[in-house]
Amino acid sequence: MDDVLDSALGEGKEPDIWQALARTPESAIIAFLVAERPATATYLLSRLDAPLAARIAGALPRGRRNAALCGLVAPYQVTPLVERFLENALREMLKQAKAPSGGSEGRLRIAGIINNLDPDEAKDVMRAIGKARPKDAAILKTMLFGFNDLPKLSERARALLFDRASIDIAVMALRGTDPDFRNAVLSSMPSRGRRLVEGELASGASAPARDIAKARKAIADIVLGMASRNEIELGATPVDDAA
């Protein structure tokens, strides 16, 4: 974020917000839009290049994405005053993300902790945060990921995952899952690898619950690692839908 702001700022000039956003990690833009009104998302998407706008829209919660894109069909007239207001809000978002003591760092730390909790404990924590700080909870939700969220990943993200996860880990992690879940997860795996995984699962062999949990944690850790390096984007549903 320092690089983004330094490259956009000139002597005595404010940054060109749209150039800055084009170089901003997509996860930061998505987190911002999750906490804003759909009309704000509509306006921002209308100002971005189509490929970037498509990636951001695809990672938004379903309801927010549909509302934002429906707004693009017949967008409201945005006055210069409103336009300046929205652009100033975006600049403030970038400044807050830059600040070391800002909420962004705190949310990253909390998300890291929640991602390592047991699923039931994670849900309990998110419910508590949702009641106390609903806007922060909505942003946090986009930063969380567990094994059961695999179908929410894009095909590209799942393909990258299986480039890094071994067949043995994939087989162990998928033991005990239902056919629909398996099909969704394996749809992005190369044909040969998918046949090997499905063959192992069809054998009906059992495994200790501890080993299955360990494999699922390993899969989630690979995904979170890729997300932290901005190799993929995590999608999520709103907190209210998950409660």
C-alpha positions as CSV (number, residue, x, y, z in Angstrom):
1,M,0.0,0.0,0.0
2,D,3.0,2.3,0.6
3,D,4.1,1.7,-2.9
4,V,0.6,2.4,-4.3
5,L,0.4,5.8,-2.5
6,D,4.0,6.8,-3.1
7,S,3.7,6.2,-6.8
8,A,0.3,8.0,-7.1
9,L,1.2,11.1,-4.9
10,G,3.0,14.0,-6.5
11,E,4.2,17.3,-5.1
12,G,1.2,19.2,-3.8
13,K,-1.2,16.8,-5.6
14,E,-3.7,14.3,-4.4
15,P,-3.4,10.8,-5.9
16,D,-5.4,9.9,-9.0
17,I,-7.7,7.5,-7.1
18,W,-8.5,5.4,-10.2
19,Q,-4.9,4.8,-11.1
20,A,-4.2,3.9,-7.4
21,L,-7.1,1.5,-7.3
22,A,-5.9,-0.3,-10.4
23,R,-2.7,-1.1,-8.6
24,T,-4.3,-1.9,-5.2
25,P,-4.6,-5.5,-4.2
26,E,-8.1,-6.7,-5.2
27,S,-8.8,-8.1,-1.7
28,A,-8.6,-4.5,-0.3
29,I,-11.1,-3.2,-2.8
30,I,-13.4,-6.2,-2.1
31,A,-13.2,-5.7,1.7
32,F,-14.1,-2.0,1.2
33,L,-17.1,-2.7,-1.0
34,V,-18.5,-5.4,1.3
35,A,-18.9,-2.7,4.0
36,E,-20.4,-0.1,1.7
37,R,-23.8,0.4,0.0
38,P,-24.5,-1.4,-3.3
39,A,-24.7,2.0,-5.1
40,T,-21.1,2.6,-4.1
41,A,-20.1,-0.7,-5.6
42,T,-22.0,0.1,-8.8
43,Y,-20.2,3.4,-9.2
44,L,-16.7,2.0,-8.5
45,L,-17.2,-1.0,-10.9
46,S,-18.4,1.5,-13.6
47,R,-15.0,3.3,-13.3
48,L,-12.7,0.3,-13.5
49,D,-11.5,-1.7,-16.5
50,A,-13.9,-4.5,-17.4
51,P,-11.4,-7.4,-16.5
52,L,-10.7,-5.9,-13.0
53,A,-14.3,-5.1,-12.4
54,A,-15.3,-8.6,-13.3
55,R,-12.8,-10.2,-10.9
56,I,-14.0,-7.9,-8.1
57,A,-17.7,-8.4,-8.8
58,G,-17.1,-12.2,-8.9
59,A,-15.6,-12.1,-5.4
60,L,-18.3,-10.1,-3.8
61,P,-21.1,-11.8,-1.8
62,R,-23.9,-12.9,-4.1
63,G,-26.5,-10.4,-3.0
64,R,-24.1,-7.5,-3.1
65,R,-22.7,-8.5,-6.5
66,N,-26.2,-8.8,-8.0
67,A,-27.4,-5.5,-6.6
68,A,-24.2,-3.7,-7.8
69,L,-24.4,-5.1,-11.3
70,C,-28.2,-4.5,-11.6
71,G,-27.4,-0.9,-10.9
72,L,-25.1,-0.8,-13.9
73,V,-28.0,-1.5,-16.2
74,A,-29.5,2.0,-15.6
75,P,-27.0,3.8,-13.4
76,Y,-28.0,6.9,-11.4
77,Q,-26.7,10.3,-12.6
78,V,-23.7,11.1,-10.3
79,T,-23.2,14.8,-9.7
80,P,-19.7,16.2,-9.4
81,L,-20.3,16.8,-5.7
82,V,-21.2,13.2,-5.0
83,E,-18.4,12.0,-7.2
84,R,-15.9,14.0,-5.1
85,F,-17.5,12.6,-1.9
86,L,-17.1,9.0,-3.1
87,E,-13.5,9.6,-4.3
88,N,-12.6,11.1,-1.0
89,A,-14.0,8.0,0.8
90,L,-11.8,5.8,-1.4
91,R,-8.8,7.9,-0.6
92,E,-9.6,7.6,3.1
93,M,-9.8,3.8,2.7
94,L,-6.3,3.8,1.1
95,K,-4.9,5.9,3.9
96,Q,-6.4,3.7,6.6
97,A,-5.0,0.6,4.9
98,K,-1.6,2.4,4.9
99,A,-1.6,3.2,8.6
100,P,0.3,0.6,10.7
101,S,-2.1,1.1,13.7
102,G,-5.3,1.1,11.6
103,G,-8.1,-1.4,11.5
104,S,-6.7,-3.2,8.5
105,E,-3.8,-4.7,10.5
106,G,-6.1,-5.6,13.4
107,R,-8.5,-7.4,11.1
108,L,-5.7,-9.3,9.4
109,R,-4.5,-10.4,12.8
110,I,-8.0,-11.4,14.0
111,A,-8.6,-13.3,10.7
112,G,-5.4,-15.2,11.1
113,I,-6.5,-16.3,14.6
114,I,-10.1,-17.2,13.6
115,N,-8.8,-19.3,10.6
116,N,-6.9,-21.4,13.1
117,L,-9.8,-22.0,15.4
118,D,-12.1,-25.1,15.4
119,P,-15.1,-24.4,13.1
120,D,-17.6,-24.2,16.0
121,E,-15.3,-21.8,17.9
122,A,-14.8,-19.7,14.8
123,K,-18.6,-19.3,14.3
124,D,-19.0,-18.3,17.9
125,V,-16.4,-15.6,17.7
126,M,-17.8,-14.3,14.4
127,R,-21.3,-14.1,16.0
128,A,-19.8,-12.0,18.8
129,I,-18.0,-9.7,16.5
130,G,-21.1,-9.4,14.3
131,K,-23.1,-8.1,17.2
132,A,-20.4,-5.8,18.5
133,R,-19.0,-4.5,15.2
134,P,-21.1,-5.5,12.3
135,K,-19.1,-3.6,9.7
136,D,-15.8,-5.1,10.8
137,A,-17.4,-8.5,10.9
138,A,-18.6,-8.1,7.2
139,I,-15.0,-7.3,6.2
140,L,-13.6,-10.1,8.3
141,K,-15.9,-12.6,6.7
142,T,-14.1,-12.0,3.3
143,M,-10.8,-12.9,5.0
144,L,-11.9,-16.2,6.5
145,F,-11.5,-19.6,4.9
146,G,-12.1,-23.2,5.9
147,F,-12.1,-26.6,4.1
148,N,-15.9,-26.4,3.7
149,D,-15.5,-23.2,1.7
150,L,-13.6,-25.0,-1.1
151,P,-16.6,-24.9,-3.5
152,K,-16.7,-21.1,-3.2
153,L,-13.2,-20.7,-4.7
154,S,-12.9,-19.9,-8.4
155,E,-11.9,-22.7,-10.8
156,R,-8.6,-21.0,-11.2
157,A,-8.0,-20.9,-7.5
158,R,-8.9,-24.6,-7.1
159,A,-6.6,-25.5,-10.0
160,L,-3.7,-23.6,-8.3
161,L,-4.5,-25.4,-5.1
162,F,-4.2,-28.9,-6.6
163,D,-0.9,-27.8,-8.2
164,R,0.4,-27.5,-4.6
165,A,-1.6,-30.2,-2.7
166,S,-0.5,-33.8,-3.1
167,I,-2.9,-36.5,-4.2
168,D,-2.6,-38.2,-0.8
169,I,-3.6,-35.1,1.1
170,A,-6.6,-34.5,-1.3
171,V,-7.8,-38.0,-0.9
172,M,-7.5,-37.9,2.9
173,A,-9.2,-34.5,3.1
174,L,-12.2,-35.6,0.9
175,R,-12.9,-38.8,2.9
176,G,-16.4,-38.5,4.4
177,T,-17.6,-35.7,2.1
178,D,-20.8,-35.9,0.1
179,P,-20.7,-36.5,-3.7
180,D,-21.9,-33.0,-4.6
181,F,-19.1,-31.4,-2.5
182,R,-16.5,-33.8,-4.1
183,N,-17.6,-33.0,-7.6
184,A,-17.5,-29.3,-7.0
185,V,-14.0,-29.5,-5.5
186,L,-12.6,-31.9,-8.0
187,S,-14.0,-30.1,-11.1
188,S,-10.8,-28.1,-11.5
189,M,-8.4,-30.9,-11.0
190,P,-6.6,-32.4,-14.0
191,S,-8.3,-35.5,-15.4
192,R,-5.6,-38.0,-14.4
193,G,-5.4,-36.6,-10.8
194,R,-9.2,-36.6,-10.5
195,R,-9.4,-40.3,-11.6
196,L,-6.8,-41.2,-9.0
197,V,-8.6,-39.4,-6.2
198,E,-12.0,-40.8,-7.1
199,G,-10.5,-44.3,-7.4
200,E,-9.1,-44.1,-3.9
201,L,-12.3,-42.7,-2.4
202,A,-14.4,-45.4,-4.2
203,S,-12.4,-48.1,-2.4
204,G,-14.3,-47.3,0.8
205,A,-11.2,-47.3,2.9
206,S,-11.6,-45.6,6.3
207,A,-9.2,-43.3,8.1
208,P,-8.9,-41.9,11.6
209,A,-10.8,-38.7,12.1
210,R,-7.7,-37.0,13.3
211,D,-5.9,-37.7,10.1
212,I,-8.8,-36.4,8.0
213,A,-8.9,-33.2,10.1
214,K,-5.2,-32.7,9.7
215,A,-5.4,-33.1,5.9
216,R,-8.3,-30.6,5.7
217,K,-6.3,-28.1,7.8
218,A,-3.4,-28.6,5.4
219,I,-5.7,-27.8,2.4
220,A,-7.0,-24.7,4.1
221,D,-3.5,-23.5,5.0
222,I,-2.4,-23.8,1.4
223,V,-5.4,-21.7,0.2
224,L,-4.7,-19.1,2.9
225,G,-1.1,-19.0,2.0
226,M,-1.9,-18.3,-1.7
227,A,-4.4,-15.6,-0.6
228,S,-1.8,-13.9,1.6
229,R,0.5,-13.7,-1.4
230,N,-2.3,-12.3,-3.6
231,E,-2.2,-15.3,-5.9
232,I,-5.9,-15.9,-5.4
233,E,-8.9,-14.0,-4.0
234,L,-11.2,-15.5,-1.3
235,G,-14.9,-15.1,-1.7
236,A,-17.4,-15.2,1.1
237,T,-21.1,-14.8,1.9
238,P,-22.2,-12.0,4.2
239,V,-22.1,-12.6,8.0
240,D,-25.8,-12.6,8.4
241,D,-26.1,-15.5,5.9
242,A,-23.7,-17.6,7.8
243,A,-25.2,-16.9,11.2
